[in-house]
Amino acid sequence: MQPSATPYEERLTAPRSWWLLSLLVGVSMALILLPFGTLALLGGLVGGTAVAATVASSYGSVRIRVVGDSLIAGDAKIPVSALGEAEVLDAEEARAWRTHKADTRAFLLLRAYIPTALRVPVTDPADPTPYLYLSTREPERLAAALAAAGKAAA
């Protein structure tokens, strides 16, 4: 039986500082276009800010969800039955798995501005992916949701 409600959902939004940087990109474009007049200055301010904000928004719009018997992380959809027990990674351990412990075959949903993560081994022998590395602000909640979905699917 599949649960009717989503047990876990998280959007990995860009940090607030990126929105300030978007505004600064707009100001930079306005200053570059200043010699061409006031209208060009305003166009550079609005256009530069809009483009930079769109880039920040699209990068920060990725979601992680546990729905029914599936884990949906970005564009990937993985059945919970193909996953092992999740390992919660603190900031130091997450950094290690992003760098020297990383496997090039792993699926990484990586956001460097999020210090904590979850590492989930893939147990499906037909899948060459050894594990999933998921940047998350709430790794304990995600691990609990995956465990609950795994029990419900079994």
C-alpha positions in Angstrom: 0.0 0.0 0.0 1.4 3.4 -1.0 1.0 6.3 1.4 -1.2 9.1 0.1 0.9 12.0 1.4 4.4 12.9 0.5 6.5 11.9 3.5 9.5 14.1 2.5 10.0 17.0 0.1 12.8 19.6 0.0 13.8 22.3 -2.4 17.5 23.1 -2.5 17.1 26.8 -2.9 20.1 29.0 -3.6 21.4 30.9 -0.5 20.3 34.5 0.1 23.8 35.9 -0.8 23.2 34.7 -4.4 20.2 37.0 -4.7 22.4 39.9 -3.6 25.0 38.9 -6.2 22.2 38.9 -8.8 21.5 42.5 -7.9 25.2 43.4 -8.1 25.4 41.8 -11.5 22.6 44.1 -12.6 24.4 47.1 -11.1 27.6 46.1 -12.9 25.7 45.9 -16.2 24.2 49.3 -15.6 27.6 50.8 -15.0 29.0 49.2 -18.1 26.1 50.7 -20.2 26.2 54.1 -18.4 28.1 55.8 -21.3 25.2 54.9 -23.6 22.7 56.9 -21.7 20.0 56.6 -19.0 17.8 54.2 -20.9 20.7 51.8 -21.5 21.6 52.1 -17.8 18.1 51.1 -16.7 18.0 48.3 -19.3 21.4 47.0 -18.0 20.2 47.2 -14.4 16.9 45.4 -15.1 18.3 42.9 -17.7 21.4 42.0 -15.8 19.5 41.5 -12.6 16.8 39.4 -14.3 19.3 37.1 -16.1 21.4 36.6 -13.0 18.3 35.9 -10.8 17.0 33.5 -13.4 20.3 31.6 -13.3 20.3 31.5 -9.5 16.7 30.4 -9.4 17.1 27.6 -11.9 20.2 26.3 -10.2 18.4 26.4 -6.8 15.1 24.9 -8.0 16.1 21.2 -7.7 13.9 19.1 -5.4 14.4 15.9 -3.4 11.2 14.0 -2.7 10.2 10.6 -1.4 6.8 9.7 -3.0 5.2 6.3 -2.6 8.0 3.8 -3.1 10.3 6.1 -5.1 13.1 8.6 -4.3 13.0 11.5 -6.8 16.2 13.6 -6.7 16.4 16.2 -9.4 15.8 14.3 -12.7 16.5 10.9 -11.2 13.7 8.6 -10.0 14.9 5.5 -8.1 12.7 2.9 -6.5 13.4 2.6 -2.8 13.7 -1.2 -3.1 16.9 -0.6 -5.0 18.5 1.4 -2.2 20.4 0.3 0.9 20.5 1.9 4.3 21.1 5.7 4.2 24.1 7.2 5.9 23.8 10.7 7.3 26.9 12.8 6.6 27.9 15.7 8.7 29.7 18.7 7.2 33.2 17.1 7.4 32.2 13.7 6.2 30.1 15.2 3.3 33.2 17.2 2.2 35.2 14.0 2.2 32.6 12.2 0.0 32.6 15.2 -2.4 36.3 15.1 -2.8 38.8 12.3 -2.1 36.2 9.5 -1.2 34.1 10.2 -4.3 33.4 7.6 -6.9 33.1 8.8 -10.5 30.2 6.4 -11.1 28.1 7.8 -8.2 25.0 9.9 -8.7 25.7 13.3 -7.1 23.0 15.8 -6.4 25.6 18.2 -5.1 25.1 21.7 -3.8 28.3 23.0 -2.3 26.5 25.6 -0.3 24.7 22.9 1.7 27.1 21.5 4.2 25.3 18.2 5.1 24.4 15.3 2.9 23.0 11.8 2.7 24.8 8.9 1.2 22.6 6.0 0.0 24.1 2.8 -1.4 22.4 1.4 -4.5 21.8 -2.3 -4.0 20.5 -3.1 -7.5 23.1 -5.4 -9.1 22.1 -4.3 -12.6 22.8 -0.6 -11.8 26.5 0.5 -12.1 25.9 3.4 -9.7 27.5 2.5 -6.4 25.7 5.2 -4.3 23.7 8.4 -4.3 25.1 11.5 -2.7 22.3 13.9 -1.9 23.0 17.4 -0.5 20.3 18.1 2.0 19.7 20.5 4.8 17.7 17.8 6.7 19.6 14.5 6.3 18.0 12.8 9.3 14.5 13.5 8.0 15.3 12.2 4.5 16.9 9.0 5.9 13.8 8.4 8.1 11.5 9.0 5.1 13.5 6.5 3.0 13.4 3.9 5.8 9.6 4.4 6.1 9.1 4.1 2.4 11.3 1.0 2.3 9.2 -0.6 5.0 6.0 0.3 3.3 7.2 -1.1 0.0 8.3 -4.4 1.6 
